[in-house]
Amino acid sequence: MTIREFQELIKEIYFKRDAARGKERTALWLVEEVGELAEAVRKNGNVGEEIADIIAWALSVANLCGVDVEEEVMKKYPGYCIRCGKKPCRCDE
């Protein structure tokens, strides 16, 4: 599944509820999930589950804001470090 396909799946399942909640409150849910990830890391909990939640909530925020996450990821992370142009990154060597 591509990022775009997963974003569309999240939209199909949750957009109506997310839109009713609004961008700001949906973003707050994302922040709460980041806190849960920090706790899972600290306590050796289910880190994978929390990462999945963060990705899903981030896609929900993106859907509400009209952002194509796959496009943005490819611009920001084109397969090499955007500062030094190397893969792997050689910044600060």
C-alpha positions, 0 to 999 in steps of 0.5 A: 500500500502506498502512502496515498492509498493509506491516506485515502483509506483513512479518509474513507473511514474517518473523514466525516468524524474528523471533519465534525471534530475539526482540524484543531481538535483532530490535531490535539488527538495527534499530539496525545498519540505522540505522548502515548508513544513517548510513554510506550518507549519509556515503559517498553510498551507497544511502540509499533501500535503507537506509531501506527496511531500517530501515522493514522492521526497525521493522515487525518489532519492532512485530509482535513487540511487538503495535504497530499502526504505522499507528495510532501514526503517525496519533496522533503525526503527525495532519497538523499539528505536534502542538506548535504545531498548524500545517502547516507547523510554526512552532515556534521562529519 
